[in-house]
Amino acid sequence: MRRFIIIIVLAICLLLSPFGVMAYEALTSTGTVTVGEPLYWVEEPNLTVQLYPQQGTVIEMKIGNLSVNSIAATVTVTVTPEIPGLSIGYPSTLTVPGKGQATLTISLGVAQDGEPGECQLSVVIQR
């Protein structure tokens, strides 16, 4: 009986020992995943202009896309504080092709009775 118990204990030890068949990590690798913003200004836009009554200008800004997919974006242009007689025109949406560029055109104009003043022009592109 004693011999039988020893054989059972040895069999259990053999099954639980590192000499039995077991899986182990032969190779591992880790890295970093970064999700970046695909839209970028091709050239930093110059939003500084000087206008007089009955005068207008156009500001063009090139937007690039690093993604292979086209990206639809929403455009918002604000002026703070508002100047009476200053008008702003721009598209409310813009599609930038994959691995390509699109041009955003903003038109500014001052009416004949436009008031003198200075404001901050802000352009926001949201996707």
VENRA-V541155 format. One record per residue. N is the residue number from 1. D_CENTER is the distance of its C-alpha to the mean C-alpha in Angstrom with 2 decimals. Layout:
# VENRA-V541155
n d_center
N D_CENTER
N D_CENTER
This chain:
# VENRA-V541155
n d_center
1 74.66
2 73.43
3 72.59
4 70.59
5 68.49
6 67.80
7 66.68
8 64.29
9 62.84
10 62.44
11 60.75
12 58.24
13 57.57
14 57.08
15 54.54
16 52.60
17 52.91
18 50.29
19 52.62
20 51.85
21 49.14
22 45.71
23 42.12
24 40.33
25 37.08
26 37.82
27 34.37
28 31.12
29 27.79
30 24.68
31 21.28
32 17.83
33 14.83
34 11.42
35 8.23
36 5.76
37 2.52
38 5.05
39 5.77
40 8.17
41 11.61
42 14.32
43 16.69
44 16.35
45 17.73
46 21.18
47 21.62
48 25.13
49 27.94
50 31.53
51 33.19
52 36.69
53 38.22
54 38.26
55 35.61
56 32.14
57 29.35
58 26.18
59 22.92
60 20.80
61 17.25
62 15.73
63 12.11
64 11.34
65 9.59
66 9.79
67 10.03
68 13.63
69 13.05
70 13.00
71 10.34
72 12.03
73 10.81
74 13.03
75 14.39
76 16.28
77 18.64
78 20.92
79 23.99
80 25.50
81 28.44
82 29.39
83 32.01
84 34.66
85 34.88
86 31.35
87 29.58
88 25.98
89 24.91
90 21.51
91 20.08
92 18.50
93 16.25
94 14.89
95 14.24
96 12.68
97 14.62
98 13.69
99 14.11
100 15.11
101 14.89
102 15.69
103 17.60
104 17.28
105 20.83
106 21.93
107 25.68
108 27.57
109 31.26
110 34.00
111 36.99
112 40.53
113 40.92
114 37.52
115 37.88
116 37.13
117 34.36
118 31.08
119 27.71
120 24.10
121 21.80
122 18.22
123 15.51
124 12.45
125 9.97
126 8.77
127 7.75
